[in-house]
Structures are given as C-alpha cells and as structure tokens.
C-alpha cells in the first residue's frame, strides 16, 4: 500500500501529535471524574450521543467515551506507523 505524503505536513507534526496524545493519556485518571458517580448517576438516562428515547444510560456514555478515546489513540498510532514506514 502506498502511503501518500503531504509535503505541507512535516514529519515533526506527527511526532508532536503522538507525544501530546501520550502526555494526556498518561495523566488521564478515571478516578478524577468517575469516583464522583454513584450507581444512581450511572443509571440515569443519557441522550448523548444517542436519541433521548434510545433507553441508554450514563454508564453507556462512559463506555462509549472510553471506546472513542481508545479508537482515536489507535488511529493516531496507525498513522504514525504508516508515516514512519513511508519514509
């Protein structure tokens, strides 16, 4: 697979982006925002990012956010690997 290279996007930008992701992930402490949630809080309905009548809860929202963060970090890592392999 050929990796398109954009001459307007310097290599250091990828390295900086990954460094920032690692920095924030290292400092992300779920206890900072999850410890304040009780079982009652987690059972409350959540209308984001789903329709209000979807029947999903704050616990679903927390799980979704976790998956999104992991997916985004994986995508950045994949782009970093592709960039490194492409030159």
C-alpha positions in Angstrom: 0.0 0.0 0.0 1.4 3.4 -1.0 1.3 6.0 1.7 0.5 9.4 0.3 2.9 12.0 1.7 1.8 15.6 2.0 4.8 17.9 1.7 2.9 20.6 3.6 2.7 18.3 6.6 6.1 18.0 8.1 7.2 14.7 9.9 7.6 16.5 13.2 3.9 17.3 13.3 3.1 13.6 13.5 5.6 13.1 16.3 4.3 16.1 18.2 0.7 14.9 17.9 1.6 11.5 19.2 3.7 13.0 22.0 0.6 15.1 23.0 -1.6 12.0 23.0 0.8 10.1 25.2 1.1 13.1 27.5 -2.6 13.3 28.0 -3.2 9.6 28.3 -0.5 9.3 31.0 -2.2 12.0 33.0 -5.8 10.8 32.5 -7.0 9.4 35.7 -10.5 7.9 35.5 -10.9 8.4 39.3 -10.9 12.2 38.7 -14.4 12.0 37.1 -15.7 8.5 37.8 -15.3 8.5 41.5 -18.0 11.1 41.9 -20.5 9.0 40.0 -22.8 6.7 42.0 -24.8 3.7 40.7 -27.8 6.0 40.6 -25.8 8.5 38.5 -24.7 5.8 36.1 -28.3 4.5 35.7 -29.6 7.9 34.7 -30.8 8.3 31.1 -28.3 9.8 28.6 -29.5 11.5 25.4 -26.0 12.0 24.1 -24.8 10.9 21.6 -28.0 8.9 21.0 -31.6 10.0 20.7 -33.3 10.6 24.0 -35.7 7.7 23.6 -32.9 5.2 23.0 -33.1 4.0 26.6 -29.3 4.3 27.2 -27.7 5.4 30.4 -24.8 7.5 31.6 -22.9 4.1 32.1 -23.3 3.6 28.3 -22.0 7.1 27.7 -18.9 6.4 29.9 -18.2 3.2 28.0 -18.7 4.9 24.6 -16.3 7.7 25.6 -13.7 5.1 26.6 -14.0 3.3 23.3 -13.8 6.5 21.3 -10.6 7.6 23.2 -9.0 4.2 22.5 -10.0 4.3 18.9 -8.6 7.8 18.4 -5.3 6.8 20.0 -5.1 3.7 17.9 -5.8 5.7 14.7 -3.1 8.2 15.6 -0.7 5.4 16.3 -1.6 3.7 13.0 -1.0 7.0 11.1 2.3 7.4 12.9 3.4 3.8 11.8 2.3 4.4 8.2 4.2 7.7 8.2 7.3 6.0 9.6 7.1 3.2 7.1 6.6 5.5 4.1 9.7 7.4 4.6 
